[in-house]
Structures are given as structure tokens and as C-alpha cells.
Amino acid sequence: MMQFSMNRRTPSRHEIGSLRALPLLVALPLLLTACPKPQNQAVIRNPATLPPQAKVVTMTCPQNQYLRGGRHQWRDNGWHWENPRCTRKTSTWRDGCVWLRGRWVRQNDRIGYVKGHIRCPGDPDPRLGPSSDIGAPRAAPRAAPRPTSLPPNPPSGAIGCGPDQYLRVGRYIWKDGTWRWLTGRCARRPADWKASCKWHRGRWRKTPTGLVFSRGRLVCP
């Protein structure tokens, strides 16, 4: 009878480690399969509400520049504040020119943005249509709701102005059925400026026919 002999070899340390790690390698795909996949958040392209109140700006610019921007942007399903920046004045810039900040407005069931622009003395009123539309029939404008209560207190903070400027402080305006804060701006001092000159803020007051606004003015005693 023929006999066969088999040489037994002791497994190496590396082979023993591989065998011990085998159950972990088998279970790893099961663990990865059991993890839930992240769900993508729905992107809301159009805001449903107006942005919060604009922040108080304390930034100043050199004499040959003006402060431009400062507004809320709709991004990543939320409102984000964009700080203003100093921009070089245009070649047509003259005394009295100001930057009118853009604003978000509600029109029917949608909210849109009206771009800001430079406004100088003598510029045509953008609310007026071209002369060719004077004879065209127009729908009667709807009466805007008037405020029934005084505006809240002004927000804290101040705007710094240059040495040849003075601050026309901000005020509340009644817009789209709610109180909106209009940030103050720096204006050039007049030729007869004195140290005692001061800008008196416009104010809302109650009358028998409702609330009326008295415009601000510069007083130099």
C-alpha cells in the first residue's frame, strides 16, 4: 500500500492577520449600505417675505468717492446682508448727487428688487413716464393705506461724515403698508455753514385727518 505524506507549514504572522481582518472586510459593505443617503434641500428661488431692516452703516469714503450698495441678497434660501463699498465718483458727479439705495418691493404676490442709482439735482423724476404716454389712458391708482400709528424709535448707531460734510439723519417712511427705515446720508456743508448748524430730523405727527410728515431741515442759529 502506498502512503502519501503531507508537509504541514505553520502559517505566517501576516497570513494570520489577514484571516482575522476577513470578517471586518465582509461586514464593511453591509455597514456602508445601511447608511442613509443625504437628501438635497429644495432650492427656493424667490423669497416669500421682504428682507429684514437694513443695517446701520457707519462707513465713510474719501472725498472723490461715494458710498454705494448696502443691501440684503436672497441666497441659499435665506437673506444675507451685503456691506456697501466706496466707489469712485463719475465724471458727471456734481454737488447734490446722492446714491439712492436699491430696495425690495412686493408687487401682487411676488417680491422683486429695484436697482439703486445715482440721483443728481435736475434729473427727471423716474416715476414720470415718457412724454409719448401723456395722452394714453391710465387706470385710476389705488389709494395706499395710510399709517394709523407713529413709527418706532430710530435704530441705534450713527454714520460718520467727512470734515466738509454734515449728517442728514435717517427717518422712517411708510412703504407698502409698513414702516421702513431710510438710512441717513452725508451732505456737503453749505457756504454759510457755522459750527452751530444742525440738521433737524423730519418727524411724523398726529392730526385730526391722520398722520402727516414734516420734512427735515438745516437750522443755523
Salt bridges, closest charged atoms under 4 A:
GLU15 OE2 - ARG9 NH2 3.71
ASP95 OD1 - ARG188 NE 3.17
ASP123 OD1 - ARG94 NH2 3.85
ASP125 OD2 - ARG127 NH2 3.01
ASP164 OD2 - ARG188 NH1 3.09
